[in-house]
Amino acid sequence: MTTMEKSVTVDVPVHEVYDQWTQFESFPRFMQGVAEVRQLDDTHLHWRAEIAGVEREWDAEIVDQTPDERITWRAMQGTKNDGTVSFAPVDGGSCTRVTLRMDFEPEGFAEKAGDMLHIVQSRVGGDLERFKEFIEHAGHATGGWRGEVKPGDAGTTGSTGAAAPAGGAGTTGTTGTTGTTGATDPAGTAGLGDMSGRGYPTEDDTIPPV
């Protein structure tokens, strides 16, 4: 197993940097090799990415999320791909230190060779630099979700019902709700139409190219 940790200082306040990171579906805009990230609900993501020349798909679960502090996730099947991204204000709060720590288990010859050449570590560093350029160019987040996920809450989405002002108007309930696309959630958690205010970019959002 490979453990890697990279950091970058972003010239944007922590609440904006954190809010942008919660917009998981925007990751392909600055993460090399990531073709798609789909938000399934408040704590589950589906990834499609190329790793060392091999395309893989997997689901990940957010197991710990505290606004303006950290987001921790784990892969639910297949290759181990777990990590934590943490946020800390610096320079009196005008900037943010973003630290990404990942545990990655190479699988197959191509991925093991890539690991030996530190390809994955280099990609993580590059992703952080592209994220820095992305948010600094925009100056503000394209959306945000201020809900909290505590360890042990995974799989119980919509428990907080909190959304950032920049996010979409998600609906959360305890008796079953319907998202904006008409997807009914029989478990009585957040409707999946807009992911409870995760605020994904729409055609009306201005998102700078990177």
Accessible surface in RSA format (square Angstrom, percent):
REM  Atomic radii and reference values for relative SASA: ProtOr
REM  Chains: A
REM  Algorithm: Lee & Richards
REM  Probe-radius: 1.40
REM  Slices: 20
REM RES _ NUM      All-atoms   Total-Side   Main-Chain    Non-polar    All polar
REM                ABS   REL    ABS   REL    ABS   REL    ABS   REL    ABS   REL
RES MET A   1   129.93  67.3  66.04  43.7  63.89 152.1  62.17  52.9  67.76  89.8
RES THR A   2    19.47  13.8  15.42  15.6   4.05   9.7  11.97  16.1   7.50  11.3
RES THR A   3    61.82  44.0  33.36  33.8  28.46  67.8  23.45  31.5  38.37  58.0
RES MET A   4     6.77   3.5   1.26   0.8   5.52  13.1   6.77   5.8   0.00   0.0
RES GLU A   5    98.73  56.7  72.94  55.2  25.79  61.4  20.67  40.0  78.06  63.7
RES LYS A   6    79.63  38.8  75.63  46.4   4.00   9.5  26.77  24.1  52.86  56.3
RES SER A   7    44.98  38.0  17.07  22.8  27.92  64.3   6.17  13.1  38.82  54.4
RES VAL A   8     8.59   5.7   6.04   5.5   2.56   6.2   8.59   7.5   0.00   0.0
RES THR A   9    44.99  32.0  39.78  40.3   5.21  12.4  29.84  40.1  15.16  22.9
RES VAL A  10     0.00   0.0   0.00   0.0   0.00   0.0   0.00   0.0   0.00   0.0
RES ASP A  11    91.89  64.4  71.44  71.1  20.44  48.3  23.80  56.0  68.09  67.9
RES VAL A  12     5.49   3.6   4.98   4.5   0.51   1.2   5.49   4.8   0.00   0.0
RES PRO A  13    51.07  37.2  51.07  46.6   0.00   0.0  51.07  42.2   0.00   0.0
RES VAL A  14    23.55  15.5  23.45  21.2   0.10   0.3  23.45  20.4   0.10   0.3
RES HIS A  15    84.72  46.3  84.72  58.9   0.00   0.0  57.79  59.6  26.94  31.3
RES GLU A  16    39.67  22.8  39.67  30.0   0.00   0.0   4.83   9.3  34.84  28.4
RES VAL A  17     0.00   0.0   0.00   0.0   0.00   0.0   0.00   0.0   0.00   0.0
RES TYR A  18     0.00   0.0   0.00   0.0   0.00   0.0   0.00   0.0   0.00   0.0
RES ASP A  19    12.83   9.0  12.83  12.8   0.00   0.0   0.00   0.0  12.83  12.8
RES GLN A  20     0.00   0.0   0.00   0.0   0.00   0.0   0.00   0.0   0.00   0.0
RES TRP A  21     6.91   2.8   6.91   3.3   0.00   0.0   3.57   1.9   3.35   5.4
RES THR A  22     0.00   0.0   0.00   0.0   0.00   0.0   0.00   0.0   0.00   0.0
RES GLN A  23     0.00   0.0   0.00   0.0   0.00   0.0   0.00   0.0   0.00   0.0
RES PHE A  24     5.37   2.7   5.37   3.3   0.00   0.0   5.37   3.3   0.00   0.0
RES GLU A  25    68.85  39.5  50.89  38.5  17.96  42.8  12.35  23.9  56.51  46.1
RES SER A  26     2.08   1.8   0.06   0.1   2.02   4.6   2.08   4.4   0.00   0.0
RES PHE A  27     5.44   2.7   5.44   3.4   0.00   0.0   5.44   3.3   0.00   0.0
RES PRO A  28    47.54  34.7  25.85  23.6  21.69  78.9  26.10  21.5  21.45 133.3
RES ARG A  29   124.65  52.3 101.75  51.9  22.90  54.5  29.16  39.9  95.49  57.9
RES PHE A  30     2.67   1.3   0.39   0.2   2.28   5.9   2.67   1.6   0.00   0.0
RES MET A  31    20.10  10.4  15.81  10.5   4.29  10.2  11.50   9.8   8.60  11.4
RES GLN A  32    97.15  54.3  86.93  63.5  10.22  24.3  30.47  64.9  66.68  50.6
RES GLY A  33    26.78  33.0   0.00   N/A  26.78  33.0  15.25  41.8  11.53  25.8
RES VAL A  34    20.64  13.6  11.12  10.1   9.52  22.9  11.42   9.9   9.21  25.0
RES ALA A  35    54.20  49.8  25.56  39.4  28.64  65.1  34.66  48.8  19.54  51.8
RES GLU A  36    53.23  30.6  51.47  38.9   1.76   4.2  18.77  36.3  34.46  28.1
RES VAL A  37     4.52   3.0   0.00   0.0   4.52  10.9   0.00   0.0   4.52  12.3
RES ARG A  38   102.54  43.1 102.54  52.3   0.00   0.0  40.25  55.0  62.29  37.8
RES GLN A  39    11.56   6.5   0.00   0.0  11.56  27.5   0.00   0.0  11.56   8.8
RES LEU A  40    61.15  34.1  54.94  39.3   6.21  15.6  58.22  40.9   2.93   7.9
RES ASP A  41    29.25  20.5  28.46  28.3   0.80   1.9   3.49   8.2  25.77  25.7
RES ASP A  42     1.01   0.7   0.70   0.7   0.31   0.7   0.04   0.1   0.98   1.0
RES THR A  43     1.76   1.2   1.76   1.8   0.00   0.0   1.76   2.4   0.00   0.0
RES HIS A  44    25.96  14.2  25.96  18.0   0.00   0.0  18.84  19.4   7.12   8.3
RES LEU A  45     5.67   3.2   5.67   4.1   0.00   0.0   5.67   4.0   0.00   0.0
RES HIS A  46    26.78  14.6  26.78  18.6   0.00   0.0  21.50  22.2   5.28   6.1
RES TRP A  47    30.11  12.1  30.11  14.6   0.00   0.0  28.93  15.4   1.18   1.9
RES ARG A  48    72.67  30.5  72.61  37.0   0.06   0.1  10.18  13.9  62.49  37.9
RES ALA A  49     4.37   4.0   4.16   6.4   0.22   0.5   4.37   6.2   0.00   0.0
RES GLU A  50    59.03  33.9  58.24  44.1   0.79   1.9  35.17  68.0  23.87  19.5
RES ILE A  51    19.79  11.3  19.79  14.7   0.00   0.0  19.79  14.3   0.00   0.0
RES ALA A  52    22.61  20.8   2.64   4.1  19.96  45.4  13.06  18.4   9.55  25.3
RES GLY A  53    64.76  79.9   0.00   N/A  64.76  79.9  30.79  84.5  33.97  76.1
RES VAL A  54    51.89  34.1  48.84  44.2   3.05   7.3  51.89  45.1   0.00   0.0
RES GLU A  55   111.57  64.1  85.54  64.7  26.04  62.0  26.67  51.6  84.91  69.3
RES ARG A  56    62.89  26.4  57.02  29.1   5.87  14.0  17.05  23.3  45.84  27.8
RES GLU A  57   100.78  57.9  71.58  54.2  29.20  69.5  21.82  42.2  78.96  64.5
RES TRP A  58    26.52  10.6  23.10  11.2   3.41   8.0  24.34  13.0   2.18   3.5
RES ASP A  59    37.86  26.5  37.67  37.5   0.18   0.4   2.17   5.1  35.69  35.6
RES ALA A  60     0.76   0.7   0.68   1.1   0.08   0.2   0.76   1.1   0.00   0.0
RES GLU A  61    10.25   5.9  10.25   7.8   0.00   0.0   0.00   0.0  10.25   8.4
RES ILE A  62     1.13   0.6   1.13   0.8   0.00   0.0   1.13   0.8   0.00   0.0
RES VAL A  63    33.73  22.2  33.73  30.5   0.00   0.0  33.73  29.3   0.00   0.0
RES ASP A  64    18.97  13.3  18.97  18.9   0.00   0.0   3.92   9.2  15.06  15.0
RES GLN A  65     0.00   0.0   0.00   0.0   0.00   0.0   0.00   0.0   0.00   0.0
RES THR A  66    24.78  17.6  24.78  25.1   0.00   0.0  20.74  27.9   4.04   6.1
RES PRO A  67    31.62  23.0  23.13  21.1   8.48  30.8  23.13  19.1   8.48  52.7
RES ASP A  68    37.02  25.9  33.07  32.9   3.95   9.3  12.04  28.3  24.98  24.9
RES GLU A  69    88.05  50.6  85.00  64.3   3.05   7.3  27.22  52.6  60.84  49.7
RES ARG A  70    85.46  35.9  85.46  43.6   0.00   0.0  23.71  32.4  61.75  37.4
RES ILE A  71     1.26   0.7   1.26   0.9   0.00   0.0   1.26   0.9   0.00   0.0
RES THR A  72    30.01  21.3  30.01  30.4   0.00   0.0  25.35  34.0   4.66   7.0
RES TRP A  73    35.34  14.2  34.18  16.5   1.16   2.7  30.02  16.0   5.32   8.6
RES ARG A  74   103.03  43.3 103.03  52.5   0.00   0.0  35.06  47.9  67.97  41.2
RES ALA A  75    16.46  15.1   2.34   3.6  14.11  32.1   2.34   3.3  14.11  37.4
RES MET A  76    84.19  43.6  54.56  36.1  29.62  70.5  54.43  46.3  29.75  39.4
RES GLN A  77    89.97  50.3  78.12  57.1  11.85  28.2  63.69 135.6  26.28  19.9
RES GLY A  78    71.26  87.9   0.00   N/A  71.26  87.9  36.92 101.3  34.35  76.9
RES THR A  79    19.43  13.8   7.88   8.0  11.55  27.5  11.18  15.0   8.25  12.5
RES LYS A  80    80.38  39.2  72.89  44.7   7.49  17.8  44.16  39.7  36.22  38.6
RES ASN A  81    17.03  11.7  16.83  16.3   0.19   0.5   3.60   8.7  13.43  13.0
RES ASP A  82    26.47  18.5  26.47  26.3   0.00   0.0  11.28  26.6  15.18  15.1
RES GLY A  83     9.47  11.7   0.00   N/A   9.47  11.7   8.18  22.5   1.29   2.9
RES THR A  84    38.45  27.3  36.88  37.4   1.58   3.8  22.60  30.3  15.86  24.0
RES VAL A  85     0.00   0.0   0.00   0.0   0.00   0.0   0.00   0.0   0.00   0.0
RES SER A  86    40.51  34.2  40.19  53.6   0.31   0.7  24.42  52.0  16.09  22.5
RES PHE A  87    10.89   5.4   0.00   0.0  10.89  28.3   0.30   0.2  10.59  30.3
RES ALA A  88    47.23  43.4  46.68  72.0   0.55   1.3  47.21  66.5   0.02   0.1
RES PRO A  89    81.39  59.3  64.03  58.4  17.36  63.1  64.18  53.0  17.20 106.9
RES VAL A  90    48.42  31.9  41.64  37.7   6.79  16.4  48.42  42.1   0.00   0.0
RES ASP A  91   109.09  76.4  76.30  75.9  32.79  77.5  28.58  67.3  80.51  80.3
RES GLY A  92    91.10 112.3   0.00   N/A  91.10 112.3  45.50 124.9  45.60 102.1
RES GLY A  93    29.04  35.8   0.00   N/A  29.04  35.8  18.48  50.7  10.56  23.7
RES SER A  94    64.59  54.6  53.28  71.1  11.30  26.0  48.76 103.8  15.83  22.2
RES CYS A  95    12.97   9.8  12.97  14.5   0.00   0.0   0.00   0.0  12.97  14.0
RES THR A  96     0.00   0.0   0.00   0.0   0.00   0.0   0.00   0.0   0.00   0.0
RES ARG A  97    98.90  41.5  97.40  49.6   1.51   3.6  25.02  34.2  73.89  44.8
RES VAL A  98     0.00   0.0   0.00   0.0   0.00   0.0   0.00   0.0   0.00   0.0
RES THR A  99    27.63  19.6  27.15  27.5   0.48   1.1  14.87  20.0  12.75  19.3
RES LEU A 100     6.48   3.6   6.48   4.6   0.00   0.0   6.48   4.5   0.00   0.0
RES ARG A 101   114.34  48.0 114.33  58.3   0.01   0.0  35.07  47.9  79.27  48.0
RES MET A 102    28.98  15.0  28.26  18.7   0.72   1.7  21.58  18.4   7.39   9.8
RES ASP A 103    33.63  23.6  33.33  33.2   0.29   0.7   0.18   0.4  33.45  33.4
RES PHE A 104     5.11   2.6   5.11   3.2   0.00   0.0   5.11   3.1   0.00   0.0
RES GLU A 105    70.46  40.5  70.40  53.3   0.06   0.1  29.46  57.0  41.00  33.5
RES PRO A 106    16.29  11.9   9.92   9.0   6.36  23.1   9.92   8.2   6.36  39.5
RES GLU A 107    76.43  43.9  73.24  55.4   3.19   7.6  32.54  62.9  43.90  35.8
RES GLY A 108    40.00  49.3   0.00   N/A  40.00  49.3  35.02  96.1   4.98  11.2
RES PHE A 109   177.71  88.9 164.34 101.8  13.37  34.8 167.52 101.6  10.20  29.2
RES ALA A 110    41.75  38.4  31.91  49.2   9.85  22.4  36.22  51.0   5.54  14.7
RES GLU A 111     0.72   0.4   0.20   0.1   0.53   1.3   0.57   1.1   0.15   0.1
RES LYS A 112   117.43  57.3 115.61  70.9   1.82   4.3  59.73  53.8  57.69  61.5
RES ALA A 113    32.10  29.5  29.07  44.9   3.03   6.9  31.21  43.9   0.89   2.4
RES GLY A 114     2.48   3.1   0.00   N/A   2.48   3.1   2.29   6.3   0.19   0.4
RES ASP A 115    29.13  20.4  26.49  26.4   2.65   6.3   0.10   0.2  29.04  29.0
RES MET A 116   148.79  77.1 126.73  83.9  22.06  52.5 107.06  91.0  41.72  55.3
RES LEU A 117   130.90  72.9 109.88  78.6  21.02  52.9 112.64  79.1  18.26  49.1
RES HIS A 118   113.30  61.9 112.22  78.0   1.08   2.8  81.80  84.3  31.50  36.6
RES ILE A 119    72.99  41.5  69.48  51.8   3.51   8.5  71.91  51.8   1.08   2.9
RES VAL A 120    18.38  12.1  17.62  15.9   0.76   1.8  18.38  16.0   0.00   0.0
RES GLN A 121    32.23  18.0  32.23  23.6   0.00   0.0  17.92  38.1  14.31  10.9
RES SER A 122    79.99  67.6  64.41  86.0  15.58  35.9  35.30  75.2  44.69  62.6
RES ARG A 123    43.98  18.5  39.71  20.2   4.27  10.2  22.59  30.9  21.39  13.0
RES VAL A 124     8.08   5.3   7.95   7.2   0.13   0.3   8.08   7.0   0.00   0.0
RES GLY A 125    18.23  22.5   0.00   N/A  18.23  22.5  16.99  46.6   1.25   2.8
RES GLY A 126    20.86  25.7   0.00   N/A  20.86  25.7  18.54  50.9   2.32   5.2
RES ASP A 127    13.56   9.5  12.83  12.8   0.73   1.7   2.00   4.7  11.57  11.5
RES LEU A 128     2.31   1.3   2.14   1.5   0.17   0.4   2.31   1.6   0.00   0.0
RES GLU A 129    96.44  55.4  92.09  69.7   4.35  10.4  42.84  82.9  53.59  43.8
RES ARG A 130    71.34  30.0  70.76  36.1   0.58   1.4  38.03  52.0  33.31  20.2
RES PHE A 131     0.22   0.1   0.22   0.1   0.00   0.0   0.22   0.1   0.00   0.0
RES LYS A 132    47.71  23.3  47.71  29.3   0.00   0.0  36.40  32.8  11.31  12.0
RES GLU A 133    96.40  55.3  91.54  69.3   4.86  11.6  34.94  67.6  61.45  50.2
RES PHE A 134     0.38   0.2   0.17   0.1   0.21   0.5   0.38   0.2   0.00   0.0
RES ILE A 135     0.00   0.0   0.00   0.0   0.00   0.0   0.00   0.0   0.00   0.0
RES GLU A 136    57.28  32.9  36.03  27.3  21.25  50.6  15.89  30.7  41.39  33.8
RES HIS A 137   127.05  69.4  96.01  66.7  31.03  79.4  60.76  62.6  66.29  77.1
RES ALA A 138    23.35  21.5   1.40   2.2  21.96  49.9   7.99  11.2  15.37  40.7
RES GLY A 139    44.45  54.8   0.00   N/A  44.45  54.8  24.18  66.3  20.28  45.4
RES HIS A 140    98.50  53.8  98.50  68.5   0.00   0.0  66.52  68.6  31.98  37.2
RES ALA A 141     8.39   7.7   1.33   2.0   7.07  16.1   1.33   1.9   7.07  18.7
RES THR A 142    14.70  10.5   1.34   1.4  13.36  31.9   6.75   9.1   7.95  12.0
RES GLY A 143     0.00   0.0   0.00   N/A   0.00   0.0   0.00   0.0   0.00   0.0
RES GLY A 144     0.00   0.0   0.00   N/A   0.00   0.0   0.00   0.0   0.00   0.0
RES TRP A 145     5.39   2.2   5.39   2.6   0.00   0.0   4.52   2.4   0.86   1.4
RES ARG A 146    59.99  25.2  52.33  26.7   7.67  18.3  22.97  31.4  37.03  22.4
RES GLY A 147     0.63   0.8   0.00   N/A   0.63   0.8   0.63   1.7   0.00   0.0
RES GLU A 148    60.51  34.7  58.23  44.1   2.28   5.4   7.87  15.2  52.64  43.0
RES VAL A 149     6.25   4.1   5.66   5.1   0.59   1.4   6.00   5.2   0.25   0.7
RES LYS A 150   122.23  59.6 121.79  74.7   0.44   1.0  64.24  57.8  57.99  61.8
RES PRO A 151    98.84  72.0  76.58  69.8  22.26  80.9  78.03  64.4  20.81 129.3
RES GLY A 152    79.23  97.7   0.00   N/A  79.23  97.7  40.47 111.0  38.76  86.8
RES ASP A 153    45.82  32.1  44.34  44.1   1.48   3.5   4.51  10.6  41.32  41.2
RES ALA A 154    33.77  31.1  13.31  20.5  20.46  46.6  13.31  18.7  20.46  54.2
RES GLY A 155    48.41  59.7   0.00   N/A  48.41  59.7  18.26  50.1  30.15  67.5
RES THR A 156    77.45  55.1  73.17  74.2   4.28  10.2  49.46  66.4  27.99  42.3
RES THR A 157     8.90   6.3   5.64   5.7   3.26   7.8   2.70   3.6   6.20   9.4
RES GLY A 158    11.19  13.8   0.00   N/A  11.19  13.8   0.78   2.1  10.41  23.3
RES SER A 159    72.25  61.1  29.29  39.1  42.96  99.0  32.98  70.2  39.27  55.0
RES THR A 160    57.37  40.8  24.38  24.7  32.99  78.6  30.40  40.8  26.97  40.8
RES GLY A 161    47.26  58.3   0.00   N/A  47.26  58.3  13.54  37.1  33.72  75.5
RES ALA A 162    40.33  37.1  32.87  50.7   7.45  17.0  39.59  55.8   0.73   1.9
RES ALA A 163    49.11  45.2  21.95  33.9  27.16  61.8  21.95  30.9  27.16  71.9
RES ALA A 164     4.27   3.9   0.50   0.8   3.77   8.6   0.68   1.0   3.58   9.5
RES PRO A 165   141.60 103.2 103.15  94.0  38.46 139.8 116.56  96.2  25.04 155.6
RES ALA A 166    61.09  56.2  31.35  48.4  29.73  67.6  43.25  60.9  17.83  47.2
RES GLY A 167    18.43  22.7   0.00   N/A  18.43  22.7   1.00   2.8  17.42  39.0
RES GLY A 168    28.84  35.6   0.00   N/A  28.84  35.6  25.45  69.8   3.39   7.6
RES ALA A 169    93.21  85.7  67.66 104.4  25.54  58.1  77.95 109.8  15.25  40.4
RES GLY A 170    27.62  34.1   0.00   N/A  27.62  34.1   0.55   1.5  27.07  60.6
RES THR A 171    73.47  52.3  67.09  68.0   6.38  15.2  42.18  56.7  31.29  47.3
RES THR A 172    47.80  34.0  18.31  18.6  29.49  70.3  14.86  20.0  32.94  49.8
RES GLY A 173    21.10  26.0   0.00   N/A  21.10  26.0  17.71  48.6   3.38   7.6
RES THR A 174   130.49  92.8 101.49 102.9  29.00  69.1  80.09 107.6  50.40  76.2
RES THR A 175   132.31  94.1  96.15  97.5  36.16  86.2  76.39 102.6  55.92  84.5
RES GLY A 176    29.56  36.4   0.00   N/A  29.56  36.4   9.35  25.7  20.20  45.3
RES THR A 177    19.65  14.0  12.11  12.3   7.54  18.0  19.55  26.3   0.10   0.2
RES THR A 178    73.44  52.2  55.33  56.1  18.11  43.1  34.60  46.5  38.84  58.7
RES GLY A 179     8.63  10.6   0.00   N/A   8.63  10.6   3.80  10.4   4.83  10.8
RES THR A 180   106.19  75.5  67.15  68.1  39.04  93.0  67.99  91.3  38.20  57.8
RES THR A 181   107.97  76.8  70.56  71.5  37.41  89.2  71.11  95.5  36.86  55.7
RES GLY A 182    49.16  60.6   0.00   N/A  49.16  60.6  25.08  68.8  24.08  53.9
RES ALA A 183    36.94  34.0  27.70  42.8   9.23  21.0  36.94  52.0   0.00   0.0
RES THR A 184    96.47  68.6  72.77  73.8  23.70  56.5  51.40  69.0  45.07  68.1
RES ASP A 185    15.58  10.9  13.16  13.1   2.42   5.7   5.59  13.1   9.99  10.0
RES PRO A 186   128.04  93.3  92.75  84.5  35.29 128.3 100.89  83.3  27.15 168.8
RES ALA A 187    82.75  76.1  46.39  71.6  36.35  82.7  59.09  83.2  23.66  62.7
RES GLY A 188     8.88  10.9   0.00   N/A   8.88  10.9   3.24   8.9   5.64  12.6
RES THR A 189    24.85  17.7  23.81  24.1   1.05   2.5  19.77  26.6   5.08   7.7
RES ALA A 190     1.34   1.2   1.30   2.0   0.04   0.1   1.30   1.8   0.04   0.1
RES GLY A 191     0.99   1.2   0.00   N/A   0.99   1.2   0.52   1.4   0.47   1.1
RES LEU A 192    67.82  37.8  60.06  43.0   7.77  19.5  60.06  42.2   7.77  20.9
RES GLY A 193    18.85  23.2   0.00   N/A  18.85  23.2   0.00   0.0  18.85  42.2
RES ASP A 194    28.63  20.1  22.58  22.5   6.05  14.3  23.72  55.8   4.91   4.9
RES MET A 195    13.15   6.8  12.09   8.0   1.06   2.5  13.11  11.1   0.04   0.1
RES SER A 196     5.87   5.0   2.55   3.4   3.31   7.6   3.41   7.3   2.46   3.4
RES GLY A 197     0.00   0.0   0.00   N/A   0.00   0.0   0.00   0.0   0.00   0.0
RES ARG A 198     0.00   0.0   0.00   0.0   0.00   0.0   0.00   0.0   0.00   0.0
RES GLY A 199     9.02  11.1   0.00   N/A   9.02  11.1   7.17  19.7   1.85   4.1
RES TYR A 200    37.95  17.7  26.58  15.1  11.37  29.6  26.58  20.0  11.37  14.0
RES PRO A 201    34.97  25.5  12.86  11.7  22.11  80.4  12.86  10.6  22.11 137.4
RES THR A 202    86.68  61.7  70.92  71.9  15.76  37.6  73.22  98.3  13.47  20.4
RES GLU A 203   180.54 103.7 143.78 108.8  36.76  87.5  67.08 129.8 113.46  92.6
RES ASP A 204   136.05  95.3 105.45 105.0  30.60  72.4  34.22  80.5 101.83 101.6
RES ASP A 205    53.65  37.6  35.70  35.5  17.95  42.4   4.83  11.4  48.82  48.7
RES THR A 206   118.82  84.5 104.09 105.5  14.73  35.1  75.46 101.4  43.36  65.5
RES ILE A 207    28.93  16.5   7.67   5.7  21.26  51.2   7.67   5.5  21.26  57.7
RES PRO A 208    12.27   8.9   6.92   6.3   5.35  19.4  11.19   9.2   1.08   6.7
RES PRO A 209   121.28  88.4  99.86  91.0  21.42  77.9 108.81  89.8  12.47  77.5
RES VAL A 210    73.48  48.3   9.80   8.9  63.67 153.4  29.44  25.6  44.03 119.4
END  Absolute sums over single chains surface
CHAIN  1 A     9597.5       7097.2       2500.3       5212.5       4385.0
END  Absolute sums over all chains
TOTAL          9597.5       7097.2       2500.3       5212.5       4385.0
